[in-house]
Each structure stands twice: as structure tokens, then as C-alpha cells.
Amino acid sequence: MNAWEEVRKRIEAGAGSTELLALITGLSDSDRRSIAAHLPKYLTERLRGEGRSRWDVVDQAHAFRIVGTACLLGAAQVAAWLNRREFREPREPQKDAENILCVVRDRKPEWRRDLAHRLVTSLRPSTRRGWRNPDGEPGWELAAGLVIETGTEPPENDAFVAGWVWDLHRKLWMGAEIDVVRHHPLLDVMVPRLFHAEGVAIALTHDWQWNTGHGRPTVAGALVDLAAEGRVSRQRLLDGCVTRFLTSGQSRDVEPFLILWNQLQPTLDELPTVDLVRMLPVAASPLAQLATDELRRIDDATGLDEELYGEAVGALAFRPEKKYVTAALRWIDRSAPNRAEGSLAALGQIFSQEAPALRNRAVRLALKLAPHASPEAASLIREAATTLPADLVNQIADAFGEVVPARPEPAAVGTLKLTVSLPDLPPPIVSVTELASKMSPGWVSYGPMEIERILAALVELTHRDRTAVADGLQPWWEERWGRWNHTSYPYVDTHVVYNPYSLLCHCARAVVAPTESVRCSQQIAEYLDKEPPYRTVLDWLVRDRLREVIALLESGRTIPVLLATPTASTGHVDLDTLISRLERLGDVEPLPLDFCQALLRLPRSFDPEILARAEKLTSAAGRRLAAWLRDGGLADPAMTYGIAARTRSLGGYQNYVPVPALHASMTPPAQDLPKVIRDLCVQTPQEWWRGWSEQMEWWPAIMPSHREVIAARVLECFAPGIPVNRAEVGVLTTLVQGEGPVGRATASAIMAALGHKQPAQRACAVDAMKILAVHGEIIPADFGWALGELVGIDFVKLNRVTPALEELALSGGHHEAWGILAHALPALLPGTGTRPLTGLADLLAVAANAATLAGARADIPGLAELAARKGSSRVVEEARRLLQTTNVK
């Protein structure tokens, strides 16, 4: 019998463990050595062989593990074999562990202890938890079984400790009694390690509420019960929790240990007072709350000494959460006057709070304690009071002595300058070799300008020598299309139909293999017949302009040059260059969409002498260009704007999200325009996703002299895109660097982008505002209107827009920031009897600072009424400051 062949057949047939164990047990030592020699090579062949996926081997992991454990000689070899990525997680880990333990029982004790040590140290934490991980940490059962059978103390390994807790959790969850914990052979070794190991927290109290509600124990609950009966040291559990609190108190993983602590219900004598005080300044909120409650319990019962009391209230006053500052104030209010030293030190910290209610209460308590203040405490209060409002400063001065108010340092204001600019255009591609190097066989994320450059070179070089281009691109074609036998697309989708790089590759294919290219074009045509184009007219123009090049090359024809290839990074085409290109064409008619695109890319103004040169063109296209220039080019479409809440919601891959109607309706100018250009100048409010696009980066270069037209399309795309984080706000920084009017569509698009959840996307909107501000193109009335409308429909949150306007103001755009806010505030201020918007106080603070920097004077409707409200809320205080700053009297 060939032992290896028998084993191989059993593995591939999916033999059960009983059959394999019977076979392995009867093998001689020489047979086992033979199998050990064949096994690694066989595994490699299985993993690399055709028709064999890695998952075939994973399904047979248990068989591989049994065979390898039985036949490999050294403990290091066996451990490495069992820890292979393919074998680490067998389907039934408990059964697998039982069988492996059976296989190694005849090995020497030293060998088994060595294997146990290696398996424990090699355990790695699982990324799965809870009900998704009922079998605990991968490999734990076998490692623990060996440790228990050999009586070895397991080496330190967090994953081993976590595996122990998960194993107990699984057994308890499946109905086991507390005895599985009480009599576990590793209990005494594992309990001290619980409080140092990472990864145990979730399992410790997993399903706590569910288990306790259904009468089932948890691991933490079992430890508490065992501590009550003396099986586990209660003091060890309490000390362990404190250790965890001090070492991991800033992590949310501390919460299960809080549950354990509360279940233990420590007595006053068991509370570690000093440690609890040390936790307060930086502990995670749940732990800070526990420490506060326990310290108050100690203080109420026996009284903290004065030094610890001062440290405790000072730590609470230092924390950023208002509830802990409030807790400090309440504690101070209930404390005796002989604690004035510590109380006043904490109150001085609260003087710097932005919340007027907390600040004012701190002042009242300080005044109450003034008669008991030492000279040092009084000096501290006077110093802390320098930043208080004038009326509070006077009250402190009357009680503690003269206070010299701090002079507010003027905000450091930058100088407006361009920080974002478009890259320079690379030089034209002039050789077939360079062209071939740009055609990558895989996916390439070329931007619009690079694709325009490659397309221009493909057309021009093909006109000069089509055979040379076809030969040069042949290797690319073979590598990219050879897997599909050069015939057609394996499938057609929106990527094939609309993606510019995909269409560029189709252009190149039309040169190398026009017959096959025609078949692909037929596939695309059939797809478009079945799937109506759910894109914008801007995307259609990009698609159809590339398709007309494909059709040209598939027909066998060529032209000397494309007209619309940009000469500037904005997408503009220099008029002088366009005339030269028409002269190169001679009487050859340009491609229709290429000609229209060239017209749309012309600058808004040009030298009259160049017009005279255009008049000399004799071709039909030349005469059309001259007429276009005489008419002044494309006039600006008429625009109407609207922003309103819309009841319709987005469904699909995310939860339903309200979609507002953000639109700028366009009516084309009264000109005789080609249809494609006229269509670009028509827009009405669309169905929710009708304005969506994934190719917005192309849009600014389509009409670089008509920013407001493109902004109207961008705005409509932002409406569904921003709420679900799918809007590419970076298009704004390119858009604003073009030419043409900047109106409410541009302003609304930028302000809508400030509603994006991602700070990096909001930063692009800020950059766009800075670019416009540098060129003096921000119209405050339009931006203020847009901000008021977008906040009004809850599309933009004040806590997102306020930092953006503050950055604009501090970057030197304080006049612009103030102008925007001056026009927006009337819509944002609360009416009589209405609650202020969340975040309004911060916005008013930015407005006051911007107004100060700009030296502004204005009468903001509704501001005086807000400032006259009773009370000292921060909103009212900031309204008063802004009113004082802008008072026109």
C-alpha cells in the first residue's frame, strides 16, 4: 500500500475524522515520514493549481490538520502547520481540538508541553465578536486543551485570555451553569490576567442585559457570585478593576469593568479614594461618572480631606463636558466654607467657560466664598476674572479687590492669496511611442486634461501615419483585449458607455482593430436603446464627442486635428490657436460636436485683430466661427433660482434621506444656436437623481466661460449627493477659476457643499470662496441668501458652516465673510417667542469678529430684538456684542 496515496485520496474525498484517525493510527513511522515529505508540496500544488481555489483547502482544513499533526516530527513544525492561514479556523473547532489532542497523546510529555507553549504564544485575536463568533478565538480550544492536559502554566498572551472568556461566555449562553466557571482548571490563572489583557472586555459582559433578563449568567456575573462564596478573591477583582481604570480609563473598553465594579458593590472601606480622584481629569465619561459618584459617596459619609476635595472639584471643572462642570458647581455649593481654597481654585477655571449660565453661577459662588478666601485664593480669582464680561468683573472687584480686565488680543488676520491653482498643461504628445506609453492595459484615473491630450495625439498621429499608430498600439491591444479574444465587451454597463477613459480606449481600438471596434459600438448602441440615458446633458456631450471620434476612426477616415483640445488648464481654447487649427483643416469639415465644444471653450473676450483673421477663413466652418464671433459668442442664459424642502426621499443603499429641491432654472438666450449648445442652456428642476453625475470633474472645462451655467448643474447634483456623502466638492475649485458671471447658483453650490459631512470636502468649498474673494467676485447678497435658505431647510448645519466662514475671515476675507453673514442673519435669527437655532451663538461670534475686522456698521433686522431678550444665554450675549460692534448710532 502506498500510504501517501491513501491519505491523499481520503483528504480529497472529504473523509471524516474517524476514518482518518483510523488510517493514521495504523501507519508505521516510515509511512509517516513519507507523508510528511509529500504533504507541504501537495498543499502548494493544491493552492496554485487550476480549478482549485483556496476555499477548497479551507473546507478540508480539519483533514490537513490531523494528517500534519500525526506525521510531522517536531513541535515547531506541527505548530507552524496548524497556524497556516488556510488551517487556522476549522469548521468545528471543538471537535477538531478533540481529534488533534487524541493524535498527540502518544507523544512525549516534553514535546506536548513545547507544542502547548507554541500554540498559546501564536494565538492572534479574532476580528469577529459576539454572536458572529460563537466559537471564540481561533485555535484557543486546542491550545487550552494541551495546557490543561499537560498541566503547563500558559505563557502570557492576551488572545489566550480573551479566548478563555469567550469560551465561558459561549457555554453560559448555551445554558451551562455557573459550575463551568467555578470548576474551570484555568480559573485561578486567568482571573489576574483579565484586567491586563486586551480583547476581553466585550466577552466579559456580552449580552449582559439579555442574559440577566432571562436568568442566564454572564462571565462577569459568575465572577461576582464566585467572589461572594470565596472561590475567587473579591479584593483581587476590585484591585483588578482599579488597575484597568487607571491604565485604560480613556477607552470605551473600560465599560464592562464598570459593570463588574457595580455588581461587586464595594463598601466605603474598599473604595480607593486617591485612585478615584486621579481618574477624574481624563477618564472616559462613564468612568468619570462612576468616580464622581463614588467620591461624593465618600464625601457624604466621612468627608474627603481638603486637598483631595480641591483636586476632585478642580478635575471636574477642568473637563469639557458641561455635566461635570455642573457637578463641580453643585458639589462646591454644598461644601463647607472651610473648603474655600479648593472651591475657589475650581471656580476660577469655570470663569473661562463659554456657557454664560455656568460662568455666572461660578461667579455667584465665588462671591459667596469671598469672606473665607485666603490672599492666595483671592489673587487667583482676580487673575481668572480678567476675561469675564465687564459687569461680572465689577462684581469680582468689589469682593476680591481690583481686577485689571485683559485686553483681548486682536485676531491674527492673514492676507487673501491664492492657495489653490490649476496645474499647467503638459506639452502635446508628438510620437507614437509616447502615445503607446499612455495607454495602460488596466484602469487609469486620468483627468480631463490628460484624456484630451491623449485624444488629440491619437487623432493627429493617426492622420499622419495610421499604420505606425496601429503597430505601436498593438501590444496594448493584445494585453488589454486578448483575454476576450478581441471580439467584444464581455458586458456593457454605464462604465463602458460613459466613462471617458473607457471611451478613449475604444478610440484607440478603432485604430488597431476597426472591425472589432464596430462590434463594440453596436453593443453600446443596443445598450442605449434598452437603457435610456440617466445622465446629464453635460455627460452626454463628453460621451458623444468621444463617440464621434470612434465613428470617424472606425470608418477608416482621419482628420488632421481636433479643434476643442484645451490650451489652458481651465479648459479654454485660445482663439488664435483655434483659427490655426481651422486653417490646418482647410476645406475638411470638422467633427460637429468637436466644433461646438471649441466654440463653448472660447474666452469671453478677444482681440479685434484676431476677429479680422477669422473673417479671412474660407471654409464653411471658418465662416460659422466668424459669425459666432461677430455675434459676441454665447450670451448668458436667463436664470431663476429656487431652494425648497422636498418631501421625496432617497432610497436604496442607505436609509431614506430627505432631498431638497436645489435648482437654478435656465432659459437659453435668443440666438440661433446649434441644438447641442441650446440644450446645455436649458434646465428645469429634475427628478431627484436626474441631475446626478459621477463625472463632474469634466463639467467646468465644457463651458469654462459660463461658470453660472455649470454651477446650476453642480447645484442640482449636490442635492441628492451631499446628504449621502457622494458629492465630489472638489469640482468647485476648478469651476470658480473659469470666467463668466457668479450668481446665486454658484453661491448656492458652495454653501450647499458646506453641508457635507466630510471636513476635507467642506475645505474645498472654503478654497472656492477664497479664490472668488481674491478676485473680488463674491457677491455677499447671493451667498447670504443661499446660506439663509439652505439652513432654513436644514440642508446645512450651522456647526459646519461657522468654522468655514471663520476661516475665510481670518484668511483676509473678513469683508466677504461679514457681507455674507449680514445678508444671512435676518433669515437665521429667531423670531419673537422662537428658540434660536443650534449653533447660532458661534455664528454670531464669528459675525462680531468679522464685523470688527471689517469696521462694519449695519442695522441687522431682528438683532436688536434678540439682544433685548432677558437672561444671559450665550446667544443673547453674542447678539449684544454684535449689536454693539455694528451699532450705526
Order of alpha helices (4+ residues) and beta strands (2+ residues): alpha-alpha-alpha-alpha-alpha-alpha-alpha-alpha-alpha-alpha-alpha-alpha-alpha-alpha-alpha-alpha-alpha-alpha-alpha-alpha-alpha-alpha-alpha-alpha-alpha-alpha-alpha-alpha-alpha-alpha-alpha-alpha-alpha-alpha-alpha-alpha-beta-beta-beta-beta-alpha-alpha-alpha-alpha-alpha-alpha-alpha-alpha-alpha-alpha-alpha-alpha
